[in-house]
Amino acid sequence: MKNFKSVAMGFAAGAMCMVTVTAMAAYSDVTAKLWNDITFNINGNSVASPSDQPVLNYNGYTYVPLRFVTESLGGEASFDAAKKQVSVEVAEKVVEKEVEVIKEVPVYIDKDSSGDKEVKHRYEKLPVKSKKDHYTIEITGMTRNTIQNITKVLVDFDNDEESSEYYQLVPSKSKLTVNGKEISLTKVNSLMDNSWYLGDIAPDEEKEGFIAFDLTEDGILDCDLEITVRNNTLNKDEVHEFHFTYDAGEDDD
């Protein structure tokens, strides 16, 4: 019995030695260089790892301290000795992108002259422009005068210096529709009531004036405006269309 125990104990000790040797055989001793003067450029910042976490160079490859790099990127690194497993957790990068804000404007559905096809008009905030050939018409604003019961549409006419033609705005042919309702022109008692009656607009000349209509309602107004311009050089008329939104509560007279 004594001999049996000795054999058994010897076998167990031998087995333990074999296990130890087998396990150790999975690892190898290597010769590597410690680089203590290596810096890291992380998000534009140059930093060095701690003295106890140097950079290794072995067999042509550079081995960096995982914990230092991970934590520098805002993550966490851990090692599970029992599982022999390295874990790295880095938060997902949030990319902030500046997005262009698109101005929303109301859209009015109308019919074309035949009454069959729908036409969409985009209503924009003042000022709005219309350019043809070598001249530009700009609607710069609107005013409401509750004492005189009139609404003035402020107009700027700019005839380019490259132009060789003379123009005249024709207020009597103007047409204003507000929230689907046509507004009548105000009766002009004197030629001085409106600067557009003062003759031609010559090349390289700019003129400001207004067109007077009956008083419009207050509130947010969707305005459709037609202005007729006469080319006095060619003796022909051209019609300009404008579609804009006006807040009648902002600058009433």
C-alpha atoms as one frame of an Amber mdcrd trajectory, in Angstrom:
protein
   0.000   0.000   0.000   2.839   2.336   0.799   4.407   1.763  -2.592   1.086
   2.485  -4.260   0.750   5.806  -2.506   4.254   6.761  -3.529   3.550   5.949
  -7.144   0.301   7.814  -7.031   1.921  10.876  -5.519   4.746  10.700  -8.017
   2.305  10.493 -10.885   0.356  13.508  -9.608   3.505  15.561  -9.203   4.621
  14.569 -12.686   1.273  15.503 -14.135   1.420  18.905 -12.470   4.847  19.488
 -13.910   3.644  18.471 -17.344   0.713  20.852 -17.144   2.975  23.662 -16.069
   5.469  23.006 -18.817   2.695  22.704 -21.407   1.109  25.969 -20.344   4.388
  27.802 -20.284   5.229  26.495 -23.737   2.530  28.807 -25.204   4.572  31.887
 -24.252   7.967  32.944 -25.567  10.635  35.247 -24.290  11.552  37.928 -26.782
  14.010  40.765 -27.011  12.392  44.140 -27.722  13.361  47.806 -27.542  11.710
  50.267 -25.182  11.077  53.607 -26.862  10.702  56.261 -24.159  10.786  59.260
 -26.509   7.688  58.441 -28.582   4.817  60.959 -28.640   1.258  60.488 -29.834
  -0.684  62.991 -31.954  -4.262  62.531 -30.754  -6.861  64.823 -32.303  -4.183
  67.408 -33.027  -2.620  67.297 -29.536   0.909  65.895 -29.045   1.168  63.823
 -25.841   3.507  61.168 -24.414   2.447  57.984 -22.642   3.213  57.581 -18.905
   6.672  56.319 -17.975   5.233  52.982 -16.871   3.494  52.517 -20.250   6.314
  52.728 -22.801   6.199  51.956 -26.493   7.775  48.681 -27.642   9.486  47.921
 -30.923   9.731  44.245 -31.816  10.410  42.488 -35.084   9.718  45.628 -37.112
   6.382  46.393 -35.433   5.512  49.114 -32.947   3.427  48.102 -29.935   1.666
  50.904 -28.124   0.132  50.932 -24.618  -3.504  50.073 -25.267  -4.883  51.528
 -22.044  -3.206  54.900 -22.592  -4.379  55.196 -26.203  -7.933  54.061 -25.398
  -8.326  56.453 -22.475  -6.875  59.298 -24.571  -9.728  58.707 -27.026 -12.290
  58.821 -24.228 -12.694  55.054 -23.898 -11.940  52.366 -21.351  -9.630  49.328
 -21.509  -9.589  46.347 -19.150  -7.978  42.923 -18.891  -9.652  39.764 -17.564
  -6.832  37.505 -16.353  -9.097  34.480 -15.898 -10.421  34.696 -19.456  -7.170
  36.110 -20.822  -9.254  38.694 -22.618  -8.686  42.382 -23.342 -11.800  44.574
 -23.521 -11.949  47.994 -25.158 -14.975  50.277 -25.068 -15.005  53.568 -26.964
 -18.085  55.770 -27.202 -19.483  56.269 -30.688 -18.341  59.494 -32.290 -21.093
  62.021 -32.762 -20.623  64.002 -35.945 -22.168  67.459 -35.842 -22.957  68.895
 -39.249 -24.196  72.376 -39.917 -27.335  72.088 -41.997 -28.517  74.921 -44.162
 -31.878  76.228 -42.997 -34.346  76.285 -45.826 -36.820  79.147 -45.625 -40.381
  77.900 -45.783 -42.751  80.013 -47.821 -46.484  79.520 -48.355 -47.607  78.211
 -51.727 -50.744  79.391 -53.526 -52.419  77.156 -56.121 -53.869  79.090 -59.049
 -55.101  78.287 -62.555 -53.483  79.306 -65.797 -55.286  81.437 -68.369 -57.034
  78.359 -69.819 -58.351  77.366 -66.403 -57.055  73.809 -66.782 -53.515  73.723
 -65.459 -52.620  74.441 -61.851 -49.838  76.973 -61.281 -47.948  77.188 -57.976
 -46.739  80.559 -56.698 -44.069  80.823 -54.012 -44.661  83.647 -51.550 -41.437
  85.241 -50.348 -40.658  87.993 -47.881 -39.972  91.510 -49.114 -37.962  92.783
 -50.883 -38.542  90.862 -54.129 -37.088  91.591 -57.577 -37.887  91.040 -61.233
 -35.270  91.633 -63.936 -35.768  91.843 -67.690 -33.258  92.906 -70.305 -31.247
  95.765 -68.763 -33.585  96.942 -66.010 -34.716  95.708 -62.596 -37.916  96.321
 -60.647 -37.810  95.773 -56.889 -40.754  95.785 -54.479 -39.118  97.138 -51.347
 -42.108  97.303 -48.996 -45.748  98.059 -48.269 -47.443 100.526 -45.939 -51.041
 100.831 -44.763 -52.500 104.218 -43.859 -55.717 103.748 -41.904 -56.387 107.511
 -41.908 -56.232 107.948 -45.687 -57.526 104.372 -46.249 -54.779 103.505 -48.705
 -52.082 100.873 -49.079 -48.843 101.892 -50.782 -46.656  99.416 -52.617 -43.103
 100.823 -52.637 -41.290 100.277 -55.929 -37.701 100.862 -57.053 -36.860 100.953
 -60.783 -33.210 100.664 -61.871 -32.301 101.080 -65.542 -28.761  99.753 -66.166
 -26.041 101.899 -67.657 -25.673  99.331 -70.462 -29.261  99.983 -71.473 -30.061
 102.057 -74.551 -33.821 102.175 -74.000 -36.200 104.383 -72.039 -38.939 102.986
 -69.785 -41.977 104.162 -67.915 -43.938 102.426 -65.192 -47.709 102.454 -65.797
 -49.490 102.543 -62.391 -52.975 102.489 -63.949 -52.346  98.960 -65.251 -51.148
  97.603 -61.903 -53.096  94.817 -60.251 -52.938  93.749 -56.603 -54.605  90.638
 -55.184 -54.450  90.053 -51.417 -55.454  86.693 -49.927 -57.331  85.921 -53.148
 -59.212  89.255 -53.227 -58.436  91.913 -55.838 -57.720  95.387 -54.404 -58.734
  98.436 -56.429 -56.323 101.200 -57.336 -56.803 104.413 -55.363 -57.967 107.374
 -57.394 -55.078 109.756 -58.032 -56.203 113.367 -57.620 -52.904 114.923 -58.665
 -49.941 113.901 -60.800 -47.780 114.694 -57.780 -49.467 111.880 -55.880 -47.259
 109.422 -57.676 -43.692 109.975 -58.912 -44.149 107.430 -61.710 -45.991 110.026
 -63.773 -42.873 112.171 -64.045 -41.641 110.847 -67.401 -39.092 108.417 -68.772
 -36.508 106.469 -66.820 -33.333 106.932 -68.822 -30.355 104.560 -69.070 -28.229
 104.520 -65.885 -31.099 106.103 -63.924 -32.837 104.847 -60.789 -36.212 106.044
 -59.580 -38.252 105.279 -56.448 -41.980 105.658 -56.013 -45.164 103.905 -54.939
 -48.425 102.591 -56.316 -51.497 103.383 -54.244 -54.343 100.919 -53.683 -57.397
 100.892 -51.450 -56.691  99.943 -47.841 -56.011  96.228 -47.406 -56.975  94.115
 -44.417 -54.551  93.652 -41.541 -52.732  90.479 -40.545 -50.535  88.236 -42.686
 -51.164  89.022 -46.346 -50.317  86.858 -49.359 -49.917  89.375 -52.165 -49.967
  88.833 -55.934 -48.873  91.951 -57.772 -48.714  92.738 -61.484 -46.828  95.804
 -62.687 -46.808  96.988 -66.285 -43.712  98.652 -67.715 -43.814 100.509 -71.017
 -40.757 100.457 -73.237 -41.034 103.913 -74.743 -38.183 103.242 -77.160 -39.860
 100.187 -78.705 -43.427 101.251 -77.825 -44.381  97.984 -76.137 -45.568  96.878
 -72.675 -44.078  94.225 -70.406 -45.813  92.733 -67.349 -43.922  91.760 -64.181
 -45.434  89.401 -61.577 -44.528  89.358 -57.877 -45.709  87.000 -55.122 -44.824
  87.958 -51.566 -46.008  87.818 -47.964 -46.521  90.962 -45.935 -47.249  91.314
 -42.219 -49.705  94.209 -42.120 -49.217  94.586 -38.367 -45.505  95.441 -38.573
 -45.287  98.951 -40.051 -48.734 100.448 -40.526 -48.775 104.228 -40.933
